[in-house]
Amino acid sequence: RSVRTDRTMISADEYIVEAIGSRYTDTYPLNLEQCHQDICDLVDAPERIPVMFVLTPGSDPTEIINSLAKKKKKDVLSVSMGQGQEIVARRYMESSIVTGGWVLLQNTHLGIKFLVELEQSMLKYEHVDPEFRVWITAQSQPEIPIGLLQMAIKVTNEAPVGMRAGMKRSYAWVTQDMLDTVPRIEWRSLLWVLAHLQSVVQERRKFGAIGWSVPYEFNQSDLNACALFLQNHILDMDAKKAKDVTWTTVRYMIAEIQYGGKITDDYDRRQMNTFAEKFFCQAVLEPGYQFLKGYVVPQCTDINQFREHVNSYPATDIPEVFGLNMNADLVFRLDNAAMVFSTILDTQPKGGGGGKGASREDIAAELAKDLLSKLPATFKSEEIKTYLAKAGLFKPINISLRQELDVLTAILQTVRGTLSNLQLAIDGTIVMSDDLAAALDALANAKVPPLWLKNAWYSPTVGIWFQSLLSRFEQFDKWIHSGRPKSFWLPGFTNGQGFLTACRQEVTRSHAGWALDDVVVFTEVTKHDPEDVKEGPAEGVFVHGMFLDGCGWSKKEGKLVEAPPKVLFVGIPCMWVSAVQKANKKLDYMVYDCPVYERKDPRKRGMTAAQPNFVFTPEIRTEDQPSKWILRGVALLNYPGE
C-alpha cells in the first residue's frame, strides 16, 4: 500500500519507528528552559552561538522567550527586522555584549543583509559577556546565509497537530484564576467553545486550499484577544443582570474583528462567519451539548476537570470535525507526500553521474525536440482580421477573442524560442543564459520552465501545461475557422473574467433601456455535456470544463450532493451564463454562491491581488443549507486537480 501516494508518509513513519525508534516520529511540546540549559551545558562558548527559531504557521516563540528571560532575570531587547532596522539591531547587539543581556531579532527573513553581517560579527567580537544570548526568528528562506545556519542552533516550535493537542495547549494557558474571574456558567462554557474554534481554524490549514483559500497564521494572540473580549462581555452582562448572551455581538466581534482582522479573502471571511454562527449560539450552553460525537462541551468549575476532559476528545480527528468531508483527509495526505517528494528532488545533486543512463542535458534536449515537433504554427494575422471583420470587430465577445489571441501568440513565440535556443545551447552553439539554464533544470525534472509561466497559467508538470497550450490553441483556431463555439471551454481563457464581462455586455446591449450597472450574472447548470450541445443559447453563453472540489453533482436532480468516496474532483455539465436585471432576478430554490478558480499561480485559490486565481461566482442549486457547502470549502476549479 505504500506505493499509493496518500499512504507514503504513513508507511514512511512506520518504517522509521521500526528502523531507528519512535522518538524520531513523536512530537514533543517545546521546553525552552530545558533547551537553554542543554545549550549552556553542551556548547562551547554559547554566547557566540545564535539560537534560530524557524517560524511555522500558528506558532510565535516571542512569548516563551520573554517568559524564560523573566525567570532568568534577563532584559530582552527585541527588534522586528525590516527596512532601516539594522541600525537599531546593531545598537542592541553592541550594548548587550557588554551587559550580558539578551537580544531578540524577529522576522530576520525581512533583513537578510543584516544576517550576513551578524554571521561575521559573532566570530569577530573580542570580549563577549558569557551571559549574552542572541535569539533569531525567521521563516525558511533560501537566501539565509548558509554559514549562519551551520553556526546557529536551529529550533522549531510547530503548532500542535490534532484537536486534542490544540485543546491541551489552550488549557495549559487557561488558569483557575481565569475561570473564577467571571461567576456565570456561560463564561466557562464559551471559553471551551472558543478554544475548540481556535483548534478547528488552525487544523483546517493543513487541508490546503479547501481549508482556507489563504493560509492564515491564527495563533495564541487571537485566542487571548477573543477570551478577553468574552470575559468583558459576560462581566458586562452580569452587571446589567442580562439573562442571555448577545449572540450577534459575540459573533461579529470574534469572526469579523478578532479573527477577521487577519482574513484577506472574502470567501474565507464568509467561512469564518459560518463557524461563528455554528459555535456561538444558545444551543452550546445546554448541558451535554456536543459539536460532533465525542466532542462534548463540559460543565465544570475546576481547571483540572477541564484538562482531564480534553483527553475524552478522540485521538484521531475525522475531517467532519472541521466541517469537511472524508475526502479532505486524502487531499491532505496527497499534498503532504507531494511536498516531501518535491523537497527530495530539489536536494538531489545536479551534476552528471558516472553511470550509463541519459544525462540531464540529454533528457532536456530530447524533451525539447519532442515538444517543438508538436508545437502548432502561430495564428495568421490575415485570417484573424478576416474573421473579425465578418463577425463584428467591436462586439464585446470578439474584443475578448482578440485579447486572448494576442496573449496566446506571445506564449507560443516564447515557447518556440526557448525550445529552439535550448537545443543550440546544449550543443554549445550559443551561450547558456540564466533563462535557458532554468529551463534545462525544469525540463529535466518534467517541470514548467519559469519563463513560460510569466503572463501564462500554472501547471505542476510540463506535460499538463503543454497539453493545455494545445487545447487552448485548438479552441481559438476552430473559433476563427468555423465560427463562434456552441459551448466555450472556460479553462482555455487567460482572462476568464474579461470573457464573462463581455458576455454580460452582449446581453445588456441586446435589450433596449438596460444599463450595465443594473445587470447581474444569471447562471444555471444544464443537463447537457459539451459534446451534446447542438446550438448555443438564444442569450448568453454555454461554458464547460469546470470541476467541483469538495462535493459531488447529481446530474439527474441537478443539485449539489456529497462527493463519492475517494473521488476528489467531479466534472459538471455545461453551465448557462447569461445576465438579468437585478430587480427581476428571482429564484424559487436554494442556491450556494460557488466561487470559480483558475490557476494563475501555484496556490490553488484566493481572490486577493497577490493570489489572482478568482474568476466569478455562479449560483448553484442545493437542497442542503448553503452553510454546509461553505464549511466543506466547495468551489469550482478550471482544472481537474493535479
C-alpha positions as CSV (number, residue, x, y, z in Angstrom):
1,R,0.0,0.0,0.0
2,S,3.0,2.3,0.4
3,V,3.1,2.6,-3.4
4,R,-0.1,4.6,-3.1
5,T,0.9,8.3,-2.8
6,D,-1.6,9.0,0.0
7,R,-0.1,6.1,2.1
8,T,3.5,7.1,1.5
9,M,4.0,9.2,4.7
10,I,2.1,6.7,6.9
11,S,4.4,3.9,5.7
12,A,7.5,6.1,6.0
13,D,6.6,6.8,9.6
14,E,6.1,3.1,10.4
15,Y,9.5,2.3,8.7
16,I,11.3,5.0,10.7
17,V,9.8,3.7,14.0
18,E,10.8,0.1,13.1
19,A,14.3,1.1,12.0
20,I,15.5,3.7,14.5
21,G,12.8,4.2,17.1
22,S,9.6,6.2,17.7
23,R,11.4,9.2,19.2
24,Y,12.2,10.3,15.6
25,T,8.5,10.5,14.7
26,D,6.8,11.6,18.0
27,T,6.1,15.3,18.5
28,Y,7.1,17.0,21.8
29,P,6.0,20.3,23.1
30,L,9.0,22.7,23.2
31,N,10.5,23.1,26.6
32,L,12.7,26.2,26.1
33,E,14.1,26.2,29.6
34,Q,15.4,22.7,29.1
35,C,16.6,23.6,25.6
36,H,18.5,26.7,27.0
37,Q,20.1,24.5,29.8
38,D,21.2,22.0,27.3
39,I,22.9,24.7,25.2
40,C,24.7,26.0,28.3
41,D,25.9,22.5,29.3
42,L,26.8,21.1,25.9
43,V,28.0,24.1,23.7
44,D,31.5,25.7,24.0
45,A,31.0,29.5,24.2
46,P,27.2,29.6,23.9
47,E,27.4,33.4,24.0
48,R,28.8,33.2,20.4
49,I,26.2,30.8,19.1
50,P,22.8,32.3,18.0
51,V,19.6,30.3,18.6
52,M,17.4,30.4,15.4
53,F,13.7,29.7,15.6
54,V,12.4,28.5,12.2
55,L,8.9,30.1,12.1
56,T,5.9,27.8,11.3
57,P,2.3,28.9,10.8
58,G,0.4,29.3,14.1
59,S,3.5,29.5,16.4
60,D,5.3,32.6,17.6
61,P,8.2,32.0,20.1
62,T,8.3,35.6,21.4
63,E,6.2,34.9,24.4
64,I,8.2,31.8,25.6
65,I,11.5,33.7,25.1
66,N,10.3,36.6,27.2
67,S,8.9,34.3,29.9
68,L,12.3,32.5,30.1
69,A,14.1,35.8,30.3
70,K,11.9,36.8,33.3
71,K,12.8,33.5,35.1
72,K,16.5,34.1,34.4
73,K,16.1,37.9,35.4
74,K,17.4,39.0,32.0
75,D,16.5,42.0,29.9
76,V,15.4,41.3,26.4
77,L,16.0,43.9,23.7
78,S,13.8,42.9,20.7
79,V,13.6,44.4,17.3
80,S,11.4,43.3,14.3
81,M,13.7,43.4,11.2
82,G,12.7,45.3,8.1
83,Q,13.8,48.4,6.2
84,G,16.1,50.7,8.4
85,Q,16.0,48.4,11.4
86,E,19.6,47.3,11.0
87,I,20.8,50.4,13.0
88,V,18.6,49.5,16.0
89,A,19.8,45.9,15.8
90,R,23.4,46.9,15.8
91,R,22.9,49.2,18.8
92,Y,21.2,46.5,20.8
93,M,23.9,44.0,20.0
94,E,26.7,46.3,21.0
95,S,25.1,47.2,24.3
96,S,24.1,43.7,25.2
97,I,27.5,42.2,24.5
98,V,28.9,44.3,27.4
99,T,26.0,44.0,29.8
100,G,25.2,40.3,29.2
101,G,21.7,41.0,28.1
102,W,19.6,39.1,25.5
103,V,18.8,40.3,22.0
104,L,15.8,39.0,20.1
105,L,15.9,39.6,16.3
106,Q,12.4,39.0,14.9
107,N,11.4,38.2,11.3
108,T,15.0,38.3,10.1
109,H,14.0,36.9,6.7
110,L,13.0,40.6,6.1
111,G,16.6,41.7,6.8
112,I,18.8,39.2,5.1
113,K,21.7,41.7,4.7
114,F,22.0,42.0,8.5
115,L,22.2,38.2,8.8
116,V,25.3,38.2,6.6
117,E,26.8,40.9,8.9
118,L,25.7,39.0,12.0
119,E,27.5,35.8,10.9
120,Q,30.8,37.6,10.5
121,S,30.5,39.8,13.7
122,M,29.6,36.9,16.0
123,L,33.1,35.5,15.3
124,K,34.9,38.9,15.3
125,Y,33.7,40.2,18.7
126,E,36.7,40.2,21.1
127,H,35.1,40.4,24.6
128,V,31.6,39.0,25.0
129,D,29.8,38.6,28.3
130,P,29.2,34.9,29.0
131,E,25.5,35.6,29.8
132,F,24.9,37.2,26.4
133,R,22.5,35.4,24.0
134,V,21.1,36.1,20.5
135,W,17.7,34.7,19.6
136,I,16.7,34.9,15.9
137,T,13.2,34.2,14.4
138,A,13.0,33.7,10.6
139,Q,10.8,32.0,8.1
140,S,12.5,29.3,5.9
141,Q,14.2,31.2,3.1
142,P,16.9,30.1,0.6
143,E,18.7,33.5,1.0
144,I,19.6,32.9,4.7
145,P,23.4,32.7,4.9
146,I,24.5,29.0,5.0
147,G,27.3,29.9,7.4
148,L,24.9,31.3,9.9
149,L,22.7,28.2,9.6
150,Q,25.7,25.9,10.2
151,M,26.8,28.0,13.2
152,A,23.4,28.5,14.8
153,I,21.3,26.1,16.9
154,K,18.0,25.6,15.0
155,V,14.8,25.2,16.9
156,T,11.2,24.9,15.6
157,N,8.0,25.2,17.7
158,E,5.3,23.8,15.4
159,A,1.6,24.3,16.2
160,P,0.0,21.2,17.8
161,V,-1.4,18.6,15.5
162,G,-5.0,17.5,16.1
163,M,-7.9,18.8,18.2
164,R,-6.8,17.1,21.4
165,A,-3.2,18.6,21.2
166,G,-4.7,22.0,20.4
167,M,-7.1,21.9,23.3
168,K,-4.3,20.8,25.6
169,R,-2.2,23.8,24.6
170,S,-5.1,26.2,25.1
171,Y,-6.0,24.8,28.5
172,A,-2.3,24.8,29.6
173,W,-2.7,28.6,29.1
174,V,-6.0,28.9,31.0
175,T,-5.7,29.1,34.8
176,Q,-8.1,28.5,37.7
177,D,-8.0,32.3,38.5
178,M,-9.1,33.0,34.9
179,L,-12.1,30.6,35.3
180,D,-13.0,32.3,38.6
181,T,-12.9,35.8,37.1
182,V,-16.5,35.6,36.0
183,P,-19.0,34.0,38.3
184,R,-21.5,33.0,35.5
185,I,-21.6,29.5,33.9
186,E,-21.7,31.0,30.4
187,W,-18.1,32.2,30.7
188,R,-16.7,28.7,31.3
189,S,-18.7,27.1,28.5
190,L,-18.0,29.8,26.0
191,L,-14.3,29.7,26.8
192,W,-14.3,26.0,25.9
193,V,-16.2,26.7,22.7
194,L,-13.6,29.4,21.9
195,A,-10.7,27.0,22.4
196,H,-12.5,24.5,20.2
197,L,-12.9,27.1,17.5
198,Q,-9.2,28.0,17.8
199,S,-8.1,24.4,17.2
200,V,-10.6,24.0,14.3
201,V,-9.4,27.1,12.4
202,Q,-5.7,26.1,13.0
203,E,-6.3,22.5,11.9
204,R,-8.2,23.4,8.7
205,R,-4.9,24.9,7.4
206,K,-3.4,21.5,6.9
207,F,-6.0,20.6,4.3
208,G,-4.7,23.3,1.9
209,A,-6.9,25.4,-0.3
210,I,-10.1,23.5,0.7
211,G,-9.4,24.5,4.4
212,W,-8.5,28.2,3.8
213,S,-8.0,29.9,0.4
214,V,-5.1,31.8,2.0
215,P,-3.2,30.0,4.9
216,Y,-3.6,32.5,7.8
217,E,-1.4,32.4,10.9
218,F,-4.0,32.2,13.6
219,N,-2.1,31.8,16.9
220,Q,-2.2,32.2,20.6
221,S,-2.7,36.0,20.5
222,D,-6.0,35.6,18.6
223,L,-7.2,33.3,21.4
224,N,-6.1,35.8,24.1
225,A,-7.9,38.7,22.4
226,C,-11.1,36.7,22.0
227,A,-11.0,35.4,25.6
228,L,-10.5,39.0,26.9
229,F,-13.5,40.2,24.9
230,L,-15.7,37.3,26.1
231,Q,-14.7,38.0,29.7
232,N,-15.6,41.7,29.4
233,H,-18.8,41.0,27.6
234,I,-20.1,38.5,30.2
235,L,-19.0,40.7,33.1
236,D,-21.0,43.5,31.5
237,M,-24.0,41.1,31.2
238,D,-23.6,40.3,34.9
239,A,-23.5,43.9,35.9
240,K,-26.7,44.6,33.8
241,K,-28.4,41.4,35.1
242,A,-28.9,40.4,31.5
243,K,-30.4,36.9,31.0
244,D,-29.0,35.9,27.6
245,V,-25.7,36.5,25.7
246,T,-25.9,39.0,22.9
247,W,-25.0,36.4,20.2
248,T,-24.9,38.8,17.3
249,T,-22.3,41.0,19.1
250,V,-20.2,38.0,20.1
251,R,-20.3,36.5,16.6
252,Y,-19.4,39.8,14.9
253,M,-16.5,40.6,17.3
254,I,-15.0,37.1,17.0
255,A,-15.5,36.4,13.3
256,E,-15.2,39.9,11.8
257,I,-12.9,41.8,14.2
258,Q,-10.6,39.4,16.1
259,Y,-10.0,36.5,13.6
260,G,-11.4,38.6,10.7
261,G,-8.7,41.1,11.1
262,K,-6.2,38.6,9.6
263,I,-8.6,37.4,6.8
264,T,-8.0,38.9,3.4
265,D,-10.2,36.7,1.2
266,D,-14.0,37.3,1.0
267,Y,-14.8,33.6,0.9
268,D,-12.6,32.9,3.9
269,R,-14.5,35.7,5.8
270,R,-17.8,34.0,4.8
271,Q,-16.4,30.7,6.2
272,M,-15.3,32.3,9.5
273,N,-18.8,33.9,9.9
274,T,-20.4,30.5,9.3
275,F,-18.2,28.9,12.0
276,A,-19.2,31.7,14.4
277,E,-22.9,31.1,13.7
278,K,-22.5,27.4,14.3
279,F,-20.4,27.6,17.5
280,F,-21.8,30.7,19.2
281,C,-25.5,30.1,19.7
282,Q,-27.8,29.3,22.6
283,A,-27.6,25.6,22.0
284,V,-23.9,25.3,23.1
285,L,-24.9,26.3,26.7
286,E,-27.3,23.3,27.0
287,P,-25.9,20.5,29.3
288,G,-24.3,17.7,27.3
289,Y,-24.1,19.7,24.0
290,Q,-21.7,18.1,21.5
291,F,-20.3,19.6,18.3
292,L,-20.0,16.0,17.0
293,K,-19.9,12.6,18.6
294,G,-17.1,12.6,21.1
295,Y,-16.7,16.4,21.2
296,V,-18.8,17.4,24.3
297,V,-18.8,20.8,25.9
298,P,-18.2,20.1,29.6
299,Q,-20.0,21.8,32.5
300,C,-17.2,22.1,35.2
301,T,-15.8,24.7,37.5
302,D,-12.3,23.3,38.2
303,I,-9.4,23.7,35.7
304,N,-8.2,20.1,36.3
305,Q,-11.6,18.8,35.3
306,F,-11.4,20.7,32.1
307,R,-7.9,19.5,31.4
308,E,-9.0,15.9,32.1
309,H,-12.0,16.4,29.8
310,V,-9.6,17.2,26.9
311,N,-8.5,13.6,27.0
312,S,-12.0,12.5,26.1
313,Y,-11.6,14.0,22.7
314,P,-10.8,11.3,20.1
315,A,-7.1,10.6,19.4
316,T,-7.5,11.0,15.6
317,D,-10.0,13.5,14.2
318,I,-12.2,12.9,11.2
319,P,-12.4,15.8,8.7
320,E,-16.1,16.3,9.6
321,V,-15.0,18.0,12.9
322,F,-13.6,20.8,10.7
323,G,-16.7,20.9,8.6
324,L,-15.0,19.0,5.7
325,N,-16.0,15.7,4.0
326,M,-14.0,12.5,4.3
327,N,-12.1,13.1,1.0
328,A,-10.3,16.1,2.6
329,D,-8.1,13.7,4.5
330,L,-7.0,12.2,1.2
331,V,-6.2,15.6,-0.2
332,F,-4.1,16.4,2.9
333,R,-2.1,13.2,2.6
334,L,-1.5,13.6,-1.2
335,D,-0.3,17.2,-0.7
336,N,1.9,16.2,2.1
337,A,3.6,13.4,0.1
338,A,3.9,15.7,-3.0
339,M,5.7,18.3,-0.8
340,V,8.1,15.7,0.5
341,F,8.9,14.4,-3.0
342,S,9.4,17.9,-4.3
343,T,11.9,18.6,-1.5
344,I,13.8,15.4,-2.2
345,L,14.0,16.2,-5.9
346,D,15.2,19.8,-5.1
347,T,18.0,18.5,-2.9
348,Q,19.3,15.9,-5.4
349,P,22.8,16.6,-6.8
350,K,22.6,18.5,-10.1
351,G,26.0,17.3,-11.5
352,G,26.4,14.5,-14.0
353,G,27.0,11.0,-12.7
354,G,29.3,8.3,-13.9
355,G,26.5,5.8,-14.9
356,K,25.4,4.9,-18.4
357,G,22.0,6.5,-18.1
358,A,21.0,9.6,-20.0
359,S,22.3,12.8,-18.6
360,R,20.1,15.8,-17.6
361,E,21.1,17.6,-20.8
362,D,20.2,14.6,-22.9
363,I,16.7,14.3,-21.2
364,A,16.1,18.0,-21.6
365,A,17.3,18.1,-25.3
366,E,15.1,15.0,-26.2
367,L,12.0,16.6,-24.5
368,A,12.7,20.0,-26.2
369,K,12.9,18.3,-29.6
370,D,9.6,16.3,-28.9
371,L,7.7,19.4,-27.7
372,L,8.9,21.5,-30.6
373,S,7.6,18.9,-33.1
374,K,4.1,19.1,-31.6
375,L,4.0,22.9,-31.3
376,P,1.4,24.4,-33.7
377,A,2.2,27.3,-36.0
378,T,1.4,30.8,-34.8
379,F,-2.0,32.3,-35.8
380,K,-2.0,34.1,-39.2
381,S,-2.9,37.8,-38.7
382,E,-4.8,37.8,-42.1
383,E,-7.1,35.0,-41.0
384,I,-7.8,36.8,-37.7
385,K,-8.6,40.1,-39.5
386,T,-10.9,38.4,-42.0
387,Y,-12.9,36.6,-39.2
388,L,-13.2,39.7,-37.0
389,A,-14.3,41.9,-40.0
390,K,-17.0,39.3,-40.8
391,A,-18.1,38.7,-37.1
392,G,-18.0,42.3,-35.9
393,L,-14.8,44.0,-34.8
394,F,-16.3,45.9,-31.8
395,K,-18.6,43.2,-30.5
396,P,-17.6,42.6,-26.8
397,I,-17.0,38.8,-27.3
398,N,-14.8,39.4,-30.3
399,I,-12.7,42.0,-28.4
400,S,-12.2,39.3,-25.7
401,L,-11.2,36.9,-28.5
402,R,-8.6,39.4,-29.9
403,Q,-7.0,39.9,-26.5
404,E,-6.8,36.1,-25.9
405,L,-5.2,35.6,-29.3
406,D,-2.6,38.3,-28.6
407,V,-1.7,36.5,-25.3
408,L,-1.5,33.0,-26.8
409,T,0.6,34.3,-29.8
410,A,3.1,35.7,-27.3
411,I,3.2,32.5,-25.3
412,L,3.7,30.4,-28.5
413,Q,6.6,32.6,-29.5
414,T,8.3,32.3,-26.1
415,V,7.9,28.5,-26.0
416,R,9.2,28.1,-29.6
417,G,12.2,30.4,-28.9
418,T,13.1,28.7,-25.6
419,L,12.9,25.2,-27.1
420,S,15.0,26.1,-30.2
421,N,17.7,28.0,-28.2
422,L,17.9,25.3,-25.5
423,Q,18.8,22.7,-28.1
424,L,21.5,25.1,-29.5
425,A,22.8,25.9,-26.0
426,I,23.1,22.2,-25.1
427,D,25.1,21.6,-28.4
428,G,27.3,24.5,-27.4
429,T,26.4,26.6,-30.5
430,I,25.1,29.6,-28.3
431,V,25.8,30.7,-24.7
432,M,23.6,29.1,-22.0
433,S,21.8,32.1,-20.4
434,D,20.2,32.1,-17.0
435,D,16.7,31.6,-18.5
436,L,17.9,28.7,-20.6
437,A,19.7,27.1,-17.6
438,A,16.4,27.4,-15.6
439,A,14.5,25.9,-18.5
440,L,17.0,23.0,-18.6
441,D,16.6,22.3,-14.9
442,A,12.8,22.4,-15.2
443,L,12.5,20.2,-18.2
444,A,14.9,17.6,-16.7
445,N,12.5,17.3,-13.8
446,A,9.4,17.5,-16.0
447,K,8.5,20.9,-14.6
448,V,7.4,24.1,-16.5
449,P,10.3,26.5,-17.3
450,P,9.8,29.7,-15.3
451,L,9.9,31.9,-18.4
452,W,6.8,30.1,-19.8
453,L,4.8,30.9,-16.6
454,K,5.1,34.7,-17.0
455,N,1.8,36.1,-18.1
456,A,0.5,32.5,-18.6
457,W,-1.2,29.8,-16.4
458,Y,0.3,27.5,-13.8
459,S,0.6,23.7,-14.1
460,P,2.5,21.3,-11.8
461,T,4.2,19.4,-14.7
462,V,5.3,20.4,-18.2
463,G,3.1,17.6,-19.8
464,I,-0.2,19.1,-18.3
465,W,0.9,22.7,-19.2
466,F,1.8,21.8,-22.8
467,Q,-1.5,19.9,-23.3
468,S,-3.4,22.9,-22.0
469,L,-1.5,25.1,-24.5
470,L,-2.5,22.8,-27.4
471,S,-6.2,22.7,-26.2
472,R,-6.3,26.5,-26.0
473,F,-4.8,26.8,-29.5
474,E,-7.4,24.3,-30.8
475,Q,-10.4,26.2,-29.3
476,F,-9.3,29.6,-30.8
477,D,-8.2,28.1,-34.1
478,K,-11.7,26.4,-34.5
479,W,-13.3,29.7,-33.5
480,I,-11.5,31.6,-36.3
481,H,-12.1,29.0,-39.0
482,S,-15.6,27.5,-38.0
483,G,-17.2,30.4,-36.2
484,R,-18.2,31.0,-32.6
485,P,-18.3,27.8,-30.4
486,K,-21.6,26.4,-29.3
487,S,-20.1,25.9,-25.8
488,F,-16.9,27.7,-24.6
489,W,-14.1,25.8,-22.8
490,L,-13.7,28.3,-19.9
491,P,-10.3,27.0,-18.7
492,G,-8.9,28.0,-22.2
493,F,-9.2,31.7,-21.4
494,T,-6.3,33.5,-19.9
495,N,-8.7,36.2,-18.8
496,G,-11.9,34.4,-17.9
497,Q,-13.3,37.4,-16.0
498,G,-12.9,39.6,-19.1
499,F,-14.7,37.0,-21.3
500,L,-17.7,36.7,-18.8
501,T,-17.9,40.5,-18.6
502,A,-18.1,40.6,-22.4
503,C,-21.0,38.1,-22.3
504,R,-22.8,40.4,-19.8
505,Q,-22.2,43.4,-22.1
506,E,-23.5,41.4,-25.1
507,V,-26.8,40.5,-23.3
508,T,-27.2,44.1,-22.0
509,R,-26.8,45.6,-25.5
510,S,-29.5,43.3,-26.9
511,H,-32.1,44.8,-24.6
512,A,-33.1,48.4,-25.2
513,G,-33.0,50.5,-22.0
514,W,-30.8,48.1,-19.9
515,A,-27.8,49.7,-18.2
516,L,-24.7,47.5,-17.4
517,D,-24.6,48.7,-13.8
518,D,-28.2,47.3,-13.2
519,V,-27.4,43.9,-14.7
520,V,-26.1,40.9,-12.8
521,V,-24.9,37.5,-13.9
522,F,-27.5,34.7,-14.0
523,T,-26.3,31.1,-14.1
524,E,-27.8,27.6,-14.4
525,V,-26.2,24.2,-14.7
526,T,-27.8,22.4,-17.6
527,K,-28.1,18.6,-18.1
528,H,-26.1,18.7,-21.4
529,D,-22.5,17.6,-21.8
530,P,-20.4,19.8,-24.2
531,E,-20.5,17.2,-27.0
532,D,-24.3,17.1,-26.8
533,V,-24.8,20.8,-27.4
534,K,-26.0,21.3,-30.9
535,E,-26.9,25.0,-30.7
536,G,-25.8,27.9,-28.5
537,P,-28.4,29.6,-26.2
538,A,-30.6,32.4,-27.6
539,E,-29.0,34.7,-24.9
540,G,-25.7,34.4,-23.0
541,V,-23.3,31.5,-23.5
542,F,-22.7,27.9,-22.5
543,V,-19.4,27.2,-20.7
544,H,-17.8,23.9,-19.7
545,G,-14.6,22.4,-18.3
546,M,-15.2,23.1,-14.6
547,F,-14.8,20.6,-11.8
548,L,-16.4,20.6,-8.3
549,D,-13.9,20.4,-5.4
550,G,-15.3,19.3,-2.0
551,C,-18.7,17.8,-3.1
552,G,-20.4,15.9,-6.0
553,W,-23.1,16.7,-8.5
554,S,-26.4,14.9,-9.2
555,K,-27.0,15.3,-13.0
556,K,-30.4,13.7,-12.7
557,E,-31.6,16.1,-9.9
558,G,-29.4,19.0,-10.9
559,K,-28.1,19.8,-7.4
560,L,-25.1,19.6,-5.2
561,V,-24.6,16.3,-3.3
562,E,-21.9,14.7,-1.1
563,A,-18.8,13.6,-3.1
564,P,-18.4,9.9,-3.6
565,P,-15.6,8.3,-1.5
566,K,-12.0,8.9,-2.9
567,V,-13.4,11.0,-5.8
568,L,-11.8,14.4,-5.3
569,F,-13.0,16.3,-8.4
570,V,-16.3,15.9,-10.1
571,G,-16.9,17.4,-13.6
572,I,-20.2,19.3,-14.1
573,P,-22.2,19.6,-17.3
574,C,-22.4,22.8,-19.4
575,M,-23.4,25.9,-17.4
576,W,-25.6,28.6,-19.0
577,V,-24.2,32.0,-18.2
578,S,-26.4,35.0,-19.0
579,A,-27.5,38.3,-17.5
580,V,-30.7,39.7,-15.9
581,Q,-31.7,43.0,-14.3
582,K,-31.1,43.0,-10.5
583,A,-34.7,43.9,-9.9
584,N,-36.0,40.9,-11.9
585,K,-33.7,38.2,-10.5
586,K,-35.9,35.8,-8.6
587,L,-35.1,32.1,-7.7
588,D,-37.6,29.6,-6.3
589,Y,-34.9,27.3,-5.0
590,M,-31.9,27.5,-2.5
591,V,-28.5,28.3,-4.0
592,Y,-24.9,28.1,-3.0
593,D,-22.7,31.0,-4.2
594,C,-19.8,28.9,-5.5
595,P,-16.5,30.6,-6.4
596,V,-14.7,29.6,-9.6
597,Y,-10.9,29.5,-9.6
598,E,-8.3,29.1,-12.3
599,R,-4.5,28.6,-11.8
600,K,-2.5,31.8,-12.5
601,D,-0.1,30.9,-9.7
602,P,0.8,27.7,-7.8
603,R,-1.6,28.4,-4.9
604,K,-5.0,26.9,-5.7
605,R,-7.4,29.6,-4.6
606,G,-7.6,33.2,-3.5
607,M,-9.1,36.4,-4.8
608,T,-6.7,38.9,-3.4
609,A,-4.2,40.8,-5.7
610,A,-1.4,38.5,-4.5
611,Q,-3.5,35.4,-5.5
612,P,-5.3,36.3,-8.7
613,N,-7.0,33.0,-9.2
614,F,-10.6,34.0,-8.8
615,V,-12.9,34.1,-11.9
616,F,-16.6,34.6,-10.8
617,T,-19.3,33.3,-8.5
618,P,-22.2,31.3,-10.1
619,E,-25.2,30.3,-8.1
620,I,-25.6,26.6,-7.9
621,R,-28.8,24.7,-6.8
622,T,-28.7,22.9,-3.5
623,E,-31.3,21.3,-1.2
624,D,-29.0,21.3,1.8
625,Q,-28.3,24.6,3.7
626,P,-25.6,26.7,1.9
627,S,-23.7,26.8,5.3
628,K,-22.9,23.0,4.8
629,W,-21.1,23.7,1.5
630,I,-19.4,26.8,2.9
631,L,-17.7,24.8,5.6
632,R,-16.9,22.0,3.1
633,G,-14.9,24.6,1.2
634,V,-16.8,23.8,-2.1
635,A,-15.5,25.5,-5.2
636,L,-15.4,25.1,-8.9
637,L,-12.0,24.7,-10.5
638,N,-10.9,25.3,-14.1
639,Y,-8.6,22.2,-13.9
640,P,-9.2,18.6,-12.8
641,G,-7.0,18.8,-9.7
642,E,-3.3,18.0,-10.4
